[in-house]
Amino acid sequence: MRVEPGRAGETWALGPALAPGEPFPFVCAGCGGCCRGRRDLVLSGYDLYRIARRLRLSPRIAAHAFCKEYIAPQSLLPALCLTPDPQTGDCRFLEGGACAIHEARPLACALYPLGQSIDPAAGTAEYRAQLPLCGVQAGGRTLRDYLRDAGIDERTGIDVRWAAACTGLSQRLHAAGGETHPHFRTAVRRIARALYWDYALGDEFYPQFQQNIAALLPLLDRLLAKP
C-alpha cells in the first residue's frame, strides 16, 4: 500500500491493484464530499468535449469559463485544470448538493474513490481504491460492476489512446529540447488545438481526435526540426 497526496492536500492510501472480478462494495451515498475543496481536477480532451457538449458551448469557451490552462512541467504538454468556485472553493458544477453535469462528469469524478493508472504501451488500465472507502457498502458487487455502472468501461479505450498519444507528444517535445526550442510555444499551441479545441460537438470525439493527431504529427516534425 502506498500513500499519496489527496485531492485537497490531505493524504489517502492506495490499496493494491484490483482485478475486475474482485469484490468492490462501494456505493456512492451522494454526500458531495468529493466535490468540495477540489483543486486538482485535470481534464482530458474527452472530458472537456463531454462537458462542452453538455453545456452547448464550444470546447474553447467552456475551458475559458471553467478551467485554468497551463503547461504541465513534466510532460511539457498543454493541460487544463477545472478551477473551483471562487466563493466556496468547491467544484463549479456542485449545485444543491448534486452535480449539475453528472452525465458528463470528468473521468476523475466518475472513478472516485478509485485511482486509475494507464500503461500506454500495453494499452491497459489498472485500478486501486483510495482507503478508507467513503459511501455505503453493498455486498456482492465487484470492480467490474462499479466500472460498468459508472460508465468507465465505455470510455476506457478512448482514455488509453489519449494517454498513448500524450506520451508520444511529450516525448517529441522533450527530444526537441523542450522549452529551449525556438518553436516550442508554437508547437504547444498546435498541440492544444489537436487535443482540446478543434472538435465539432455534433460529431463523435474519437474519430476527430484521430484526425487531429494524424494532421498534427507531420506539422510537429517540421516545427521541431533542428533549427
Backbone as CSV, one residue per row, in Angstrom:
resi,resn,N_x,N_y,N_z,CA_x,CA_y,CA_z,C_x,C_y,C_z
1,MET,0.855,-1.200,0.000,0.000,0.000,0.000,0.884,1.240,0.000
2,ARG,0.558,2.236,-0.836,1.337,3.455,-0.841,0.442,4.641,-0.494
3,VAL,1.048,5.708,-0.004,0.314,6.895,0.399,0.669,8.031,-0.535
4,GLU,-0.330,8.755,-1.004,-0.124,9.845,-1.945,-0.904,11.069,-1.493
5,PRO,-0.516,12.263,-2.006,-1.275,13.464,-1.663,-2.690,13.383,-2.200
6,GLY,-3.644,13.819,-1.404,-5.042,13.731,-1.789,-5.533,14.941,-2.549
7,ARG,-6.809,14.958,-2.835,-7.389,15.963,-3.715,-7.380,17.356,-3.121
8,ALA,-7.356,17.474,-1.794,-7.396,18.803,-1.189,-6.249,18.994,-0.202
9,GLY,-5.132,18.280,-0.445,-3.959,18.465,0.380,-3.788,17.442,1.481
10,GLU,-4.848,16.657,1.773,-4.718,15.614,2.776,-3.988,14.426,2.148
11,THR,-3.870,13.364,2.872,-3.278,12.164,2.290,-4.278,11.031,2.351
12,TRP,-4.231,10.190,1.321,-5.038,8.987,1.357,-4.185,7.823,0.887
13,ALA,-4.587,6.631,1.292,-3.818,5.441,0.965,-4.422,4.755,-0.251
14,LEU,-3.553,4.280,-1.140,-3.992,3.490,-2.279,-3.798,2.023,-1.946
15,GLY,-4.869,1.262,-2.039,-4.789,-0.160,-1.796,-4.144,-0.881,-2.967
16,PRO,-4.065,-2.202,-2.915,-3.478,-2.980,-4.008,-4.347,-2.911,-5.260
17,ALA,-3.728,-3.204,-6.395,-4.466,-3.231,-7.655,-5.600,-4.246,-7.573
18,LEU,-6.744,-3.869,-8.132,-7.928,-4.715,-8.078,-8.156,-5.395,-9.422
19,ALA,-8.468,-6.672,-9.380,-8.874,-7.389,-10.581,-10.360,-7.145,-10.830
20,PRO,-10.799,-7.204,-12.093,-12.200,-6.890,-12.398,-13.213,-7.683,-11.577
21,GLY,-12.922,-8.930,-11.270,-13.877,-9.747,-10.546,-13.779,-9.665,-9.039
22,GLU,-12.848,-8.853,-8.530,-12.689,-8.749,-7.079,-13.818,-7.956,-6.448
23,PRO,-14.148,-8.261,-5.190,-15.200,-7.503,-4.509,-14.847,-6.022,-4.402
24,PHE,-15.824,-5.171,-4.693,-15.670,-3.731,-4.502,-17.042,-3.214,-4.073
25,PRO,-17.282,-3.145,-2.759,-18.638,-2.916,-2.249,-19.086,-1.465,-2.239
26,PHE,-18.261,-0.538,-2.745,-18.581,0.877,-2.634,-19.831,1.256,-3.438
27,VAL,-20.704,2.041,-2.788,-21.833,2.693,-3.461,-21.876,4.139,-2.980
28,CYS,-21.934,5.076,-3.906,-21.939,6.498,-3.551,-23.169,6.824,-2.706
29,ALA,-22.931,7.557,-1.610,-24.028,7.975,-0.734,-24.567,9.345,-1.106
30,GLY,-23.970,9.996,-2.105,-24.459,11.300,-2.545,-24.175,12.430,-1.584
31,CYS,-23.104,12.308,-0.789,-22.811,13.355,0.208,-22.175,14.583,-0.417
32,GLY,-21.583,14.446,-1.598,-20.930,15.581,-2.251,-19.560,15.899,-1.698
33,GLY,-19.034,15.059,-0.805,-17.742,15.334,-0.196,-16.611,15.410,-1.202
34,CYS,-16.655,14.597,-2.252,-15.583,14.596,-3.242,-15.663,15.797,-4.176
35,CYS,-16.726,16.591,-4.077,-16.884,17.794,-4.903,-16.460,19.058,-4.165
36,ARG,-16.162,18.928,-2.887,-15.829,20.091,-2.066,-14.320,20.196,-1.867
37,GLY,-13.829,21.419,-1.879,-12.408,21.642,-1.704,-11.572,21.032,-2.817
38,ARG,-12.146,20.968,-4.006,-11.481,20.273,-5.115,-10.618,21.256,-5.895
39,ARG,-9.307,20.977,-5.969,-8.408,21.897,-6.650,-7.489,21.194,-7.643
40,ASP,-7.704,19.924,-7.870,-6.720,19.162,-8.643,-7.292,18.470,-9.865
41,LEU,-8.488,18.848,-10.294,-9.179,18.056,-11.295,-8.708,18.418,-12.702
42,VAL,-7.784,17.626,-13.213,-7.230,17.828,-14.550,-8.138,17.141,-15.570
43,LEU,-8.433,17.837,-16.662,-9.335,17.315,-17.683,-8.564,16.818,-18.894
44,SER,-9.024,15.731,-19.458,-8.544,15.311,-20.774,-9.359,16.033,-21.838
45,GLY,-8.926,15.887,-23.083,-9.705,16.469,-24.172,-11.095,15.874,-24.255
46,TYR,-11.211,14.584,-23.928,-12.518,13.937,-23.953,-13.398,14.460,-22.828
47,ASP,-12.817,14.691,-21.653,-13.573,15.300,-20.560,-14.126,16.655,-20.985
48,LEU,-13.259,17.494,-21.559,-13.691,18.829,-21.976,-14.771,18.746,-23.042
49,TYR,-14.594,17.863,-24.007,-15.592,17.678,-25.075,-16.950,17.309,-24.485
50,ARG,-16.977,16.399,-23.531,-18.235,15.966,-22.937,-18.905,17.104,-22.151
51,ILE,-18.099,17.861,-21.409,-18.654,18.993,-20.661,-19.178,20.055,-21.616
52,ALA,-18.387,20.368,-22.641,-18.807,21.379,-23.616,-20.095,20.957,-24.321
53,ARG,-20.183,19.689,-24.667,-21.382,19.178,-25.334,-22.595,19.278,-24.408
54,ARG,-22.392,18.974,-23.139,-23.481,19.060,-22.163,-23.957,20.500,-21.983
55,LEU,-23.015,21.448,-21.990,-23.349,22.854,-21.776,-23.699,23.589,-23.068
56,ARG,-23.514,22.927,-24.207,-23.753,23.526,-25.520,-22.865,24.757,-25.733
57,LEU,-21.614,24.587,-25.373,-20.594,25.597,-25.581,-19.466,24.976,-26.402
58,SER,-18.695,25.802,-27.098,-17.529,25.264,-27.772,-16.508,24.839,-26.717
59,PRO,-15.639,23.876,-27.030,-14.629,23.479,-26.045,-13.785,24.655,-25.565
60,ARG,-13.421,25.553,-26.454,-12.573,26.675,-26.053,-13.305,27.599,-25.078
61,ILE,-14.585,27.870,-25.337,-15.352,28.749,-24.450,-15.576,28.067,-23.100
62,ALA,-15.881,26.776,-23.115,-16.075,26.049,-21.856,-14.796,26.073,-21.022
63,ALA,-13.658,25.875,-21.675,-12.385,25.896,-20.947,-12.100,27.288,-20.401
64,HIS,-12.377,28.317,-21.190,-12.139,29.698,-20.739,-13.002,30.019,-19.519
65,ALA,-14.212,29.473,-19.480,-15.132,29.774,-18.387,-14.822,28.992,-17.113
66,PHE,-14.326,27.770,-17.246,-14.264,26.884,-16.079,-12.879,26.318,-15.770
67,CYS,-11.885,26.609,-16.579,-10.599,25.949,-16.420,-9.429,26.927,-16.388
68,LYS,-8.328,26.444,-15.867,-7.037,27.123,-15.965,-6.189,26.338,-16.954
69,GLU,-5.620,27.031,-17.936,-4.746,26.383,-18.909,-3.297,26.645,-18.518
70,TYR,-2.466,25.615,-18.593,-1.057,25.757,-18.228,-0.248,24.689,-18.957
71,ILE,1.065,24.815,-18.874,1.947,23.796,-19.436,2.398,22.897,-18.300
72,ALA,2.076,21.624,-18.389,2.434,20.667,-17.342,3.958,20.537,-17.294
73,PRO,4.580,20.742,-16.144,6.044,20.797,-16.078,6.741,19.496,-16.462
74,GLN,6.134,18.350,-16.192,6.805,17.086,-16.506,6.625,16.683,-17.962
75,SER,5.395,16.778,-18.458,5.126,16.349,-19.832,5.410,17.442,-20.856
76,LEU,5.412,18.707,-20.434,5.545,19.878,-21.303,4.330,20.076,-22.210
77,LEU,3.267,19.334,-21.953,2.065,19.446,-22.774,1.118,20.492,-22.205
78,PRO,0.279,21.086,-23.057,-0.784,21.953,-22.543,-1.751,21.131,-21.715
79,ALA,-2.207,21.691,-20.605,-3.096,20.965,-19.700,-4.191,21.896,-19.215
80,LEU,-5.294,21.297,-18.784,-6.432,22.045,-18.272,-6.793,21.521,-16.893
81,CYS,-6.989,22.445,-15.961,-7.422,22.087,-14.615,-8.722,22.821,-14.323
82,LEU,-9.728,22.086,-13.898,-11.009,22.699,-13.560,-10.820,23.589,-12.329
83,THR,-11.152,24.846,-12.440,-10.952,25.766,-11.324,-12.150,25.719,-10.374
84,PRO,-11.915,25.872,-9.067,-13.020,25.829,-8.103,-13.828,27.115,-8.107
85,ASP,-14.997,27.050,-7.526,-15.815,28.241,-7.339,-15.046,29.220,-6.454
86,PRO,-14.878,30.484,-6.879,-14.071,31.421,-6.090,-14.688,31.768,-4.740
87,GLN,-15.979,31.564,-4.584,-16.646,31.879,-3.323,-16.573,30.732,-2.326
88,THR,-16.783,29.510,-2.808,-16.886,28.364,-1.906,-15.654,27.464,-1.908
89,GLY,-14.865,27.520,-2.984,-13.754,26.597,-3.121,-14.171,25.215,-3.587
90,ASP,-15.473,25.040,-3.847,-15.987,23.748,-4.296,-16.022,23.689,-5.814
91,CYS,-16.336,22.516,-6.337,-16.467,22.359,-7.780,-17.517,23.322,-8.315
92,ARG,-17.240,23.893,-9.466,-18.169,24.849,-10.083,-19.521,24.235,-10.403
93,PHE,-19.538,22.925,-10.563,-20.761,22.266,-11.001,-21.526,21.618,-9.850
94,LEU,-21.119,21.893,-8.614,-21.858,21.405,-7.454,-23.008,22.374,-7.171
95,GLU,-24.221,21.922,-7.391,-25.402,22.752,-7.208,-26.412,22.006,-6.348
96,GLY,-26.754,22.591,-5.211,-27.732,21.966,-4.326,-27.312,20.598,-3.836
97,GLY,-26.005,20.402,-3.659,-25.503,19.123,-3.183,-25.406,18.049,-4.245
98,ALA,-25.637,18.404,-5.516,-25.571,17.424,-6.603,-24.778,17.997,-7.773
99,CYS,-24.292,17.118,-8.634,-23.514,17.527,-9.805,-24.454,17.943,-10.927
100,ALA,-24.274,19.173,-11.416,-25.146,19.694,-12.469,-24.826,19.092,-13.835
101,ILE,-23.674,18.452,-13.975,-23.292,17.847,-15.257,-23.000,16.355,-15.060
102,HIS,-23.753,15.709,-14.193,-23.400,14.359,-13.757,-23.200,13.401,-14.926
103,GLU,-24.044,13.469,-15.950,-23.908,12.532,-17.061,-22.677,12.835,-17.914
104,ALA,-22.088,14.019,-17.751,-20.880,14.388,-18.493,-19.711,14.652,-17.550
105,ARG,-19.767,14.127,-16.344,-18.732,14.408,-15.353,-17.382,13.866,-15.816
106,PRO,-16.289,14.527,-15.419,-14.959,14.083,-15.828,-14.626,12.682,-15.315
107,LEU,-13.619,12.096,-15.918,-13.214,10.738,-15.560,-12.879,10.624,-14.082
108,ALA,-12.127,11.591,-13.541,-11.731,11.505,-12.129,-12.941,11.449,-11.215
109,CYS,-14.014,12.135,-11.577,-15.233,12.135,-10.768,-15.966,10.802,-10.893
110,ALA,-16.034,10.293,-12.119,-16.709,9.011,-12.329,-15.962,7.880,-11.629
111,LEU,-14.637,7.977,-11.560,-13.830,6.941,-10.938,-13.918,6.943,-9.418
112,TYR,-14.058,8.100,-8.819,-13.923,8.242,-7.367,-14.780,7.218,-6.622
113,PRO,-14.232,6.498,-5.635,-12.929,6.646,-4.982,-11.839,5.724,-5.522
114,LEU,-11.811,5.531,-6.824,-10.758,4.737,-7.432,-9.695,5.647,-8.034
115,GLY,-8.457,5.194,-8.028,-7.399,5.797,-8.813,-7.130,4.902,-10.009
116,GLN,-6.824,5.533,-11.153,-6.580,4.773,-12.381,-5.155,5.027,-12.866
117,SER,-4.455,3.954,-13.210,-3.132,4.058,-13.825,-3.216,3.422,-15.199
118,ILE,-2.764,4.161,-16.228,-2.804,3.654,-17.592,-1.383,3.355,-18.055
119,ASP,-1.196,2.198,-18.644,0.066,1.834,-19.290,-0.135,2.034,-20.790
120,PRO,0.325,3.171,-21.343,0.072,3.445,-22.761,0.672,2.394,-23.693
121,ALA,1.845,1.871,-23.326,2.494,0.892,-24.192,1.688,-0.401,-24.270
122,ALA,1.185,-0.840,-23.119,0.413,-2.086,-23.088,-1.050,-1.872,-23.443
123,GLY,-1.509,-0.624,-23.372,-2.910,-0.337,-23.659,-3.849,-0.852,-22.596
124,THR,-3.384,-0.829,-21.333,-4.185,-1.365,-20.234,-4.363,-0.319,-19.141
125,ALA,-5.400,-0.507,-18.339,-5.666,0.371,-17.202,-5.727,-0.465,-15.934
126,GLU,-5.224,0.116,-14.849,-5.212,-0.556,-13.555,-5.920,0.334,-12.551
127,TYR,-6.614,-0.289,-11.587,-7.421,0.461,-10.630,-7.042,0.100,-9.201
128,ARG,-6.945,1.121,-8.356,-6.676,0.958,-6.932,-7.655,1.840,-6.167
129,ALA,-8.110,1.363,-5.036,-9.075,2.111,-4.233,-8.357,3.051,-3.277
130,GLN,-8.946,4.233,-3.090,-8.476,5.165,-2.079,-9.114,4.753,-0.748
131,LEU,-8.289,4.514,0.232,-8.758,3.971,1.503,-8.625,4.985,2.632
132,PRO,-9.550,4.999,3.602,-10.727,4.123,3.688,-11.815,4.573,2.720
133,LEU,-12.649,3.634,2.291,-13.727,3.952,1.371,-14.778,4.836,2.046
134,CYS,-15.301,5.776,1.277,-16.437,6.554,1.758,-17.715,5.844,1.302
135,GLY,-18.823,6.567,1.260,-20.053,5.988,0.752,-20.633,4.919,1.660
136,VAL,-21.420,4.041,1.048,-22.023,2.938,1.780,-21.550,1.627,1.167
137,GLN,-21.692,0.552,1.903,-21.209,-0.748,1.467,-22.369,-1.600,0.961
138,ALA,-22.153,-2.220,-0.189,-23.167,-3.108,-0.765,-22.496,-4.424,-1.119
139,GLY,-22.898,-5.490,-0.479,-22.295,-6.786,-0.713,-22.611,-7.337,-2.094
140,GLY,-21.729,-8.201,-2.564,-21.961,-8.887,-3.826,-21.533,-8.127,-5.061
141,ARG,-21.012,-6.909,-4.890,-20.597,-6.120,-6.049,-19.093,-6.258,-6.278
142,THR,-18.699,-6.177,-7.546,-17.299,-6.311,-7.926,-16.809,-5.016,-8.576
143,LEU,-15.500,-4.950,-8.787,-14.934,-3.811,-9.506,-15.557,-3.695,-10.886
144,ARG,-15.766,-4.806,-11.548,-16.379,-4.786,-12.883,-17.753,-4.127,-12.842
145,ASP,-18.548,-4.435,-11.821,-19.869,-3.823,-11.674,-19.753,-2.312,-11.536
146,TYR,-18.807,-1.891,-10.702,-18.656,-0.452,-10.454,-18.226,0.283,-11.730
147,LEU,-17.253,-0.257,-12.439,-16.772,0.387,-13.666,-17.875,0.471,-14.713
148,ARG,-18.687,-0.568,-14.794,-19.805,-0.560,-15.745,-20.830,0.489,-15.360
149,ASP,-21.238,0.511,-14.100,-22.285,1.428,-13.659,-21.833,2.890,-13.714
150,ALA,-20.524,3.118,-13.529,-20.003,4.486,-13.561,-19.683,4.956,-14.973
151,GLY,-19.883,4.098,-15.970,-19.620,4.482,-17.354,-18.147,4.483,-17.722
152,ILE,-17.311,3.835,-16.899,-15.876,3.819,-17.167,-15.558,2.861,-18.312
153,ASP,-16.205,1.705,-18.329,-15.914,0.704,-19.360,-16.064,1.273,-20.766
154,GLU,-17.114,2.051,-20.982,-17.404,2.506,-22.335,-16.436,3.579,-22.825
155,ARG,-15.639,4.152,-21.939,-14.702,5.186,-22.362,-13.243,4.781,-22.159
156,THR,-12.987,3.600,-21.607,-11.611,3.219,-21.304,-10.735,3.212,-22.547
157,GLY,-11.254,2.722,-23.656,-10.461,2.694,-24.886,-10.012,4.084,-25.304
158,ILE,-10.894,5.063,-25.203,-10.541,6.444,-25.549,-9.494,6.974,-24.580
159,ASP,-9.674,6.714,-23.294,-8.727,7.216,-22.295,-7.341,6.614,-22.488
160,VAL,-7.268,5.333,-22.830,-5.977,4.682,-23.067,-5.302,5.288,-24.299
161,ARG,-6.062,5.505,-25.357,-5.479,6.066,-26.580,-5.065,7.527,-26.379
162,TRP,-5.842,8.257,-25.572,-5.460,9.629,-25.216,-4.108,9.616,-24.486
163,ALA,-3.967,8.727,-23.509,-2.718,8.641,-22.753,-1.551,8.280,-23.664
164,ALA,-1.771,7.353,-24.594,-0.705,6.957,-25.506,-0.297,8.114,-26.406
165,ALA,-1.283,8.852,-26.925,-0.976,9.989,-27.792,-0.221,11.067,-27.028
166,CYS,-0.650,11.353,-25.811,0.017,12.370,-24.996,1.445,11.958,-24.655
167,THR,1.649,10.675,-24.388,3.003,10.191,-24.115,3.910,10.419,-25.316
168,GLY,3.419,10.101,-26.498,4.206,10.310,-27.707,4.501,11.778,-27.972
169,LEU,3.512,12.641,-27.758,3.720,14.078,-27.968,4.725,14.634,-26.973
170,SER,4.624,14.192,-25.738,5.570,14.638,-24.713,6.997,14.225,-25.075
171,GLN,7.158,13.006,-25.547,8.478,12.539,-25.933,9.059,13.375,-27.067
172,ARG,8.220,13.778,-28.000,8.691,14.626,-29.106,9.174,15.975,-28.598
173,LEU,8.417,16.563,-27.690,8.806,17.871,-27.151,10.119,17.777,-26.384
174,HIS,10.255,16.745,-25.554,11.491,16.577,-24.794,12.684,16.326,-25.717
175,ALA,12.484,15.492,-26.726,13.579,15.167,-27.639,14.048,16.397,-28.416
176,ALA,13.145,17.343,-28.637,13.490,18.556,-29.380,14.147,19.620,-28.504
177,GLY,14.255,19.344,-27.208,14.870,20.319,-26.316,13.891,21.052,-25.430
178,GLY,12.604,20.691,-25.509,11.608,21.312,-24.637,11.489,22.807,-24.845
179,GLU,11.436,23.534,-23.749,11.190,24.966,-23.813,12.342,25.759,-24.422
180,THR,13.478,25.123,-24.582,14.601,25.823,-25.204,14.470,25.890,-26.722
181,HIS,13.598,25.063,-27.292,13.434,25.081,-28.748,12.738,26.376,-29.153
182,PRO,13.197,27.047,-30.206,12.608,28.335,-30.591,11.142,28.260,-30.997
183,HIS,10.669,27.088,-31.401,9.274,26.940,-31.828,8.436,26.189,-30.803
184,PHE,8.939,26.100,-29.572,8.224,25.350,-28.541,6.827,25.901,-28.315
185,ARG,6.680,27.201,-28.147,5.366,27.793,-27.862,4.400,27.567,-29.012
186,THR,4.896,27.684,-30.228,4.030,27.425,-31.385,3.594,25.973,-31.405
187,ALA,4.526,25.073,-31.103,4.189,23.652,-31.074,3.136,23.363,-30.016
188,VAL,3.277,23.968,-28.842,2.309,23.745,-27.766,0.929,24.263,-28.161
189,ARG,0.884,25.403,-28.826,-0.420,25.923,-29.270,-1.080,24.980,-30.265
190,ARG,-0.306,24.407,-31.174,-0.884,23.482,-32.146,-1.301,22.172,-31.474
191,ILE,-0.543,21.746,-30.477,-0.940,20.550,-29.724,-2.243,20.800,-28.977
192,ALA,-2.385,21.974,-28.383,-3.623,22.304,-27.669,-4.825,22.260,-28.599
193,ARG,-4.651,22.747,-29.819,-5.760,22.681,-30.778,-6.156,21.239,-31.059
194,ALA,-5.154,20.385,-31.251,-5.440,18.992,-31.585,-6.051,18.235,-30.411
195,LEU,-5.573,18.532,-29.203,-6.047,17.790,-28.041,-7.371,18.304,-27.498
196,TYR,-7.588,19.629,-27.572,-8.719,20.217,-26.851,-9.705,21.015,-27.701
197,TRP,-9.229,21.792,-28.669,-10.108,22.829,-29.242,-10.833,22.415,-30.516
198,ASP,-10.192,21.703,-31.412,-10.732,21.502,-32.761,-11.682,20.310,-32.819
199,TYR,-12.848,20.497,-32.185,-13.854,19.436,-32.158,-15.228,20.012,-32.432
200,ALA,-15.944,19.371,-33.355,-17.340,19.710,-33.615,-18.202,18.877,-32.685
201,LEU,-19.033,19.531,-31.876,-19.793,18.817,-30.853,-20.880,17.927,-31.442
202,GLY,-21.230,18.155,-32.693,-22.217,17.303,-33.337,-21.651,15.974,-33.817
203,ASP,-20.327,15.844,-33.797,-19.666,14.622,-34.235,-19.007,13.932,-33.037
204,GLU,-18.790,12.642,-33.156,-18.188,11.892,-32.058,-16.730,12.314,-31.849
205,PHE,-16.285,12.179,-30.612,-14.958,12.670,-30.245,-13.830,11.891,-30.911
206,TYR,-13.855,10.554,-30.795,-12.662,9.797,-31.131,-12.244,9.896,-32.600
207,PRO,-13.162,9.811,-33.578,-12.711,9.992,-34.969,-12.054,11.361,-35.196
208,GLN,-12.574,12.388,-34.543,-11.964,13.711,-34.672,-10.580,13.737,-34.024
209,PHE,-10.462,13.088,-32.875,-9.178,13.005,-32.191,-8.140,12.332,-33.083
210,GLN,-8.514,11.223,-33.697,-7.600,10.530,-34.600,-7.155,11.436,-35.745
211,GLN,-8.110,12.140,-36.349,-7.790,13.035,-37.455,-6.880,14.173,-37.005
212,ASN,-7.168,14.716,-35.823,-6.356,15.814,-35.304,-4.907,15.388,-35.088
213,ILE,-4.717,14.215,-34.479,-3.364,13.744,-34.202,-2.637,13.414,-35.501
214,ALA,-3.350,12.795,-36.454,-2.727,12.463,-37.742,-2.251,13.712,-38.470
215,ALA,-3.025,14.799,-38.383,-2.630,16.060,-39.037,-1.534,16.770,-38.247
216,LEU,-1.534,16.583,-36.919,-0.577,17.286,-36.063,0.844,16.754,-36.208
217,LEU,1.020,15.448,-36.300,2.352,14.861,-36.210,3.315,15.358,-37.290
218,PRO,2.922,15.387,-38.577,3.874,15.921,-39.569,4.159,17.407,-39.367
219,LEU,3.172,18.145,-38.866,3.396,19.569,-38.572,4.434,19.719,-37.469
220,LEU,4.327,18.901,-36.423,5.305,18.943,-35.345,6.706,18.571,-35.842
221,ASP,6.765,17.599,-36.719,8.070,17.215,-37.263,8.749,18.398,-37.914
222,ARG,7.976,19.221,-38.617,8.559,20.403,-39.270,8.905,21.485,-38.254
223,LEU,7.996,21.713,-37.304,8.216,22.761,-36.302,9.417,22.455,-35.408
224,LEU,9.557,21.183,-35.039,10.550,20.804,-34.055,11.848,20.296,-34.648
225,ALA,11.961,20.403,-35.971,13.225,20.037,-36.601,14.330,20.933,-36.076
226,LYS,15.559,20.447,-36.094,16.672,21.247,-35.594,16.759,22.560,-36.349
227,PRO,16.784,23.695,-35.620,16.837,24.983,-36.300,18.192,25.191,-36.997
